[in-house]
């Protein structure tokens, strides 16, 4: 289902990352980067909480919009019961909606926030998400201290947090529409092949968005998925052509863009809820405001797995939520 928004804009954004992202090709575009994964905290989980708080604090400073002027916060992360988001929000006495769509959380948050604003129920919202390589690895696979080998198809969870201030006041980026995806049976059981798990969901949502809006691939300067990695990208392109006879042009994946795949030990590329917004809110927004891209479709993808269900040898479900972004230049 696709929703059309009349007057919803992204007024400002903030991005905070860890050392791997800083060392990647987009490092200069991020607002703040840490040199260690602990972020001067006692453990990985508290480090992720700090990522969120830093991102929101930075956003508030950049936008000159006080926290008391924000009507609603919407956010989530990968940890059980989205604890990183909940603990971070204890520092902000604001209404909060916690959400979970795995690595598709960022676009889901923007869609929900846009609905509240476009309907007139609220005036301003901050959406955010986060991920941390070590906290995610510990929860979903096994601690890196175990030294277990991983296949090339593995993706590397990004460390970072990204937040956005959205309102009905005209800003540099307009949220033109959003498509809420369906839960798709990937038919894949391999926890180390997230690109294959999520590619079918990306294809389903992109196709439905084009159908609902009456558009074609050519109506977008860039189709951006997050976070299929190098193998998931190929699967998506092949599947889109064989299933829908659509040739993906002007296409890239945020998981591939975030790191130097040739020189950094990140396997097939980045993953995690922070992956898509880190790339979009930094490099992509910079290029949109400079006139390179007028309209971008961001289709964030998520693998809706849990260790328990993976151990039961069940197929891993996936989902993709997409938003159409337009540059106001």
C-alpha positions as CSV (number, residue, x, y, z in Angstrom):
1,X,0.0,0.0,0.0
2,X,1.3,3.4,-1.0
3,X,0.5,6.7,0.8
4,X,0.8,10.1,-0.9
5,X,2.0,12.9,1.3
6,X,1.2,16.6,0.5
7,X,3.4,18.7,2.8
8,X,6.0,16.6,4.6
9,X,9.6,17.6,4.5
10,X,12.9,16.5,6.0
11,X,14.2,19.7,7.6
12,X,17.5,18.4,9.0
13,X,19.4,15.2,9.6
14,X,22.2,13.9,11.8
15,X,24.6,11.0,11.4
16,X,26.9,9.4,14.0
17,X,29.2,6.4,13.1
18,X,31.9,4.1,14.3
19,X,35.5,3.6,13.0
20,X,34.7,1.3,10.1
21,X,32.2,3.8,8.6
22,X,34.6,6.7,9.2
23,X,37.3,4.8,7.2
24,X,34.9,4.1,4.4
25,X,34.4,6.1,1.2
26,X,31.6,8.3,2.7
27,X,33.5,9.1,5.9
28,X,33.8,12.8,5.2
29,X,30.0,13.1,4.8
30,X,29.1,12.0,8.4
31,X,28.5,14.6,11.2
32,X,30.4,12.7,13.9
33,X,32.6,9.6,13.9
34,X,34.0,7.6,16.8
35,X,37.4,5.9,16.6
36,X,36.5,2.9,18.8
37,X,33.4,0.6,19.0
38,X,33.0,1.1,22.8
39,X,32.4,4.9,22.4
40,X,33.9,5.2,25.9
41,X,31.1,3.1,27.3
42,X,31.3,-0.1,29.4
43,X,29.7,-2.5,26.9
44,X,28.4,-2.7,23.3
45,X,24.8,-2.1,24.2
46,X,25.5,1.1,26.1
47,X,27.6,2.2,23.2
48,X,24.6,1.8,20.9
49,X,22.4,3.8,23.4
50,X,25.0,6.6,23.2
51,X,25.0,6.5,19.4
52,X,21.2,7.3,19.5
53,X,21.5,10.1,22.1
54,X,24.4,11.7,20.3
55,X,22.5,11.6,17.0
56,X,19.4,13.2,18.5
57,X,21.5,15.8,20.4
58,X,23.4,16.7,17.3
59,X,20.1,17.0,15.3
60,X,18.6,19.3,17.8
61,X,21.7,21.5,17.7
62,X,21.9,21.6,13.9
63,X,18.2,22.4,13.5
64,X,17.9,24.8,16.4
65,X,14.6,23.1,17.3
66,X,14.4,22.3,21.0
67,X,13.3,18.9,22.2
68,X,10.3,20.5,23.8
69,X,9.2,21.6,20.3
70,X,9.1,18.1,19.0
71,X,5.7,16.4,19.3
72,X,6.7,12.8,18.7
73,X,9.7,10.6,18.5
74,X,9.6,7.4,16.4
75,X,12.5,4.9,16.4
76,X,13.9,1.5,16.8
77,X,16.9,-0.8,16.7
78,X,17.9,-4.4,16.3
79,X,18.3,-5.4,20.0
80,X,15.7,-7.4,21.8
81,X,12.7,-5.3,22.8
82,X,14.4,-2.4,21.0
83,X,16.2,-1.7,24.3
84,X,18.7,0.7,22.9
85,X,16.0,3.1,21.7
86,X,14.0,2.7,24.9
87,X,17.0,3.5,27.1
88,X,18.0,6.4,25.0
89,X,14.5,7.9,25.1
90,X,14.6,8.0,28.9
91,X,16.7,11.1,28.5
92,X,13.9,12.8,26.5
93,X,10.6,13.5,28.1
94,X,8.7,13.2,24.8
95,X,6.0,11.0,23.4
96,X,7.6,8.0,21.8
97,X,6.6,5.2,19.4
98,X,9.0,2.3,19.3
99,X,9.0,0.3,16.1
100,X,10.7,-2.7,14.7
101,X,11.2,-3.6,11.0
102,X,14.8,-4.8,11.3
103,X,16.9,-3.0,8.8
104,X,13.8,-1.4,7.2
105,X,13.1,0.5,10.4
106,X,14.3,3.9,9.1
107,X,11.8,4.1,6.2
108,X,9.0,2.7,8.3
109,X,9.6,5.5,10.8
110,X,9.6,8.1,8.1
111,X,6.3,6.8,6.7
112,X,4.6,6.7,10.1
113,X,5.9,10.2,11.0
114,X,4.7,11.5,7.6
115,X,1.2,10.2,8.3
116,X,1.0,12.0,11.6
117,X,2.2,15.2,10.1
118,X,0.2,15.1,6.9
119,X,-3.0,14.4,8.8
120,X,-2.5,17.4,11.0
121,X,-2.2,15.5,14.3
122,X,1.3,16.7,14.9
123,X,3.6,19.4,13.6
124,X,7.1,18.0,14.1
125,X,8.6,14.6,14.6
126,X,12.1,13.1,15.0
127,X,12.6,9.6,13.5
128,X,15.8,7.7,14.3
129,X,17.3,4.3,14.2
130,X,20.6,2.6,15.1
131,X,22.7,-0.5,14.9
132,X,26.0,-1.6,16.4
133,X,28.2,-4.3,14.9
134,X,29.2,-6.0,18.1
135,X,25.8,-5.8,19.9
136,X,24.1,-7.3,16.8
137,X,26.7,-10.0,16.2
138,X,26.4,-11.1,19.9
139,X,22.6,-11.3,19.7
140,X,22.0,-12.8,16.3
141,X,25.0,-15.0,15.6
142,X,27.9,-15.4,18.0
143,X,30.4,-13.1,19.7
144,X,33.4,-12.2,17.4
145,X,35.7,-13.4,20.2
146,X,34.7,-16.9,19.2
147,X,36.6,-16.4,15.9
148,X,34.1,-18.4,13.8
149,X,34.7,-18.3,10.1
150,X,32.0,-16.7,7.9
151,X,31.1,-17.1,4.2
152,X,31.6,-14.4,1.6
153,X,27.8,-13.8,1.5
154,X,27.9,-12.5,5.1
155,X,27.0,-8.8,5.6
156,X,28.7,-6.6,8.2
157,X,26.4,-4.8,10.6
158,X,27.0,-1.0,10.5
159,X,27.8,0.9,13.6
160,X,25.9,4.2,13.8
161,X,22.7,6.1,14.4
162,X,20.8,8.4,12.0
163,X,18.0,10.8,12.9
164,X,15.8,13.1,10.9
165,X,13.6,16.1,11.8
166,X,10.4,16.1,9.7
167,X,7.6,18.6,9.6
168,X,5.1,20.4,7.3
169,X,7.5,23.4,7.1
170,X,9.2,23.4,3.7
171,X,12.7,21.9,3.9
172,X,15.4,20.7,1.5
173,X,14.0,17.2,1.0
174,X,10.3,16.4,0.5
175,X,8.8,13.0,1.5
176,X,6.5,12.6,-1.5
177,X,5.1,9.2,-0.8
178,X,5.7,5.9,1.0
179,X,5.0,2.3,0.4
180,X,4.4,-0.1,3.2
181,X,5.7,-3.5,2.3
182,X,4.4,-7.0,3.0
183,X,6.2,-9.8,4.9
184,X,7.7,-12.1,2.3
185,X,8.7,-15.7,2.6
186,X,12.3,-15.6,1.3
187,X,12.6,-19.4,1.2
188,X,16.1,-18.9,2.5
189,X,17.3,-20.3,5.9
190,X,20.9,-19.1,5.8
191,X,21.6,-16.5,8.4
192,X,24.8,-15.6,6.6
193,X,23.1,-14.7,3.4
194,X,20.9,-11.7,4.2
195,X,21.1,-10.4,0.6
196,X,19.3,-13.4,-0.6
197,X,16.8,-13.3,2.3
198,X,15.8,-9.7,1.5
199,X,16.0,-9.3,-2.3
200,X,12.6,-10.7,-3.0
201,X,11.0,-8.3,-0.5
202,X,12.8,-5.4,-2.1
203,X,11.5,-6.4,-5.5
204,X,7.9,-6.8,-4.2
205,X,7.8,-3.4,-2.7
206,X,9.5,-1.6,-5.6
207,X,7.1,-3.2,-8.0
208,X,4.1,-2.3,-5.9
209,X,5.3,1.3,-5.5
210,X,5.6,1.7,-9.2
211,X,2.2,0.2,-9.7
212,X,0.5,2.3,-7.1
213,X,2.1,5.6,-8.3
214,X,1.8,4.8,-12.0
215,X,5.5,5.4,-12.5
216,X,8.3,3.6,-14.1
217,X,12.0,3.1,-13.1
218,X,12.8,6.0,-15.4
219,X,10.9,8.4,-13.2
220,X,13.6,8.1,-10.6
221,X,17.1,9.4,-10.8
222,X,18.2,6.7,-8.3
223,X,16.8,3.5,-6.9
224,X,18.5,2.8,-3.6
225,X,18.1,-0.4,-1.6
226,X,19.4,-0.9,1.9
227,X,21.2,-3.3,2.7
228,X,21.4,-6.2,0.2
229,X,25.2,-6.2,-0.3
230,X,26.9,-7.2,-3.5
231,X,25.2,-10.6,-3.9
232,X,21.8,-9.4,-2.9
233,X,22.1,-6.6,-5.5
234,X,22.6,-9.1,-8.3
235,X,19.7,-11.3,-7.1
236,X,17.4,-8.3,-7.0
237,X,18.3,-7.2,-10.5
238,X,17.9,-10.7,-11.9
239,X,14.6,-11.2,-10.0
240,X,13.1,-7.9,-11.1
241,X,13.8,-8.7,-14.7
242,X,12.6,-12.3,-14.7
243,X,9.5,-11.7,-12.5
244,X,8.4,-8.2,-13.6
245,X,10.3,-7.6,-16.8
246,X,11.9,-4.5,-15.2
247,X,15.5,-3.6,-15.8
248,X,16.8,-1.8,-12.8
249,X,18.7,1.3,-14.0
250,X,20.4,4.0,-11.9
251,X,20.4,1.5,-9.0
252,X,22.7,1.2,-6.0
253,X,22.7,-0.4,-2.6
254,X,23.6,1.4,0.6
255,X,25.3,-1.7,2.0
256,X,27.7,-1.6,-0.9
257,X,28.3,2.2,-0.7
258,X,29.1,2.4,3.0
259,X,32.4,0.6,2.9
260,X,35.4,-0.1,0.7
261,X,34.7,-3.7,-0.1
262,X,38.1,-4.3,-1.6
263,X,40.1,-3.1,1.4
264,X,37.9,-3.4,4.5
265,X,37.0,-6.7,6.1
266,X,33.3,-6.4,5.6
267,X,32.5,-9.4,3.4
268,X,29.5,-8.6,1.1
269,X,28.9,-5.1,2.5
270,X,27.0,-3.3,5.2
271,X,23.8,-4.2,6.9
272,X,21.8,-3.0,9.9
273,X,19.0,-0.4,10.5
274,X,21.6,2.4,10.4
275,X,23.0,1.5,7.0
276,X,20.3,3.0,4.7
277,X,19.8,6.3,6.6
278,X,23.6,6.8,7.2
279,X,24.2,6.7,3.4
280,X,21.0,8.5,2.5
281,X,21.2,11.3,5.1
282,X,24.8,12.1,4.2
283,X,26.1,11.4,0.7
284,X,22.7,11.1,-1.1
285,X,21.2,14.2,0.5
286,X,24.3,16.1,-0.4
287,X,24.0,15.1,-4.0
288,X,20.3,15.9,-4.1
289,X,20.8,19.4,-2.7
290,X,23.5,19.9,-5.3
291,X,21.2,18.9,-8.1
292,X,22.6,15.5,-9.1
293,X,19.4,13.7,-8.0
294,X,15.9,15.2,-8.2
295,X,13.9,12.1,-7.2
296,X,15.2,9.1,-5.2
297,X,13.3,5.9,-4.2
298,X,14.8,4.5,-1.0
299,X,13.7,0.9,-0.4
300,X,15.1,-0.2,3.0
301,X,15.1,-3.9,3.5
302,X,14.8,-6.0,6.7
303,X,15.3,-9.7,7.6
304,X,12.7,-10.4,10.3
305,X,14.6,-13.2,12.0
306,X,15.4,-14.4,15.5
307,X,18.0,-16.9,16.7
308,X,15.2,-19.2,18.0
309,X,13.5,-19.4,14.6
310,X,16.7,-19.8,12.8
311,X,17.6,-22.7,15.1
312,X,14.3,-24.3,14.2
313,X,15.4,-24.3,10.6
314,X,12.5,-22.1,9.4
315,X,12.6,-19.9,6.4
316,X,13.6,-16.3,7.2
317,X,10.8,-13.7,6.5
318,X,11.7,-10.4,5.1
319,X,10.2,-7.0,4.5
320,X,10.9,-3.8,2.6
321,X,9.4,-0.3,3.1
322,X,10.1,2.4,0.6
323,X,9.9,6.2,0.5
324,X,10.0,8.6,-2.5
325,X,12.2,11.6,-1.8
326,X,12.3,14.8,-3.9
327,X,14.9,17.5,-3.8
328,X,13.4,21.0,-3.3
329,X,16.1,22.8,-5.4
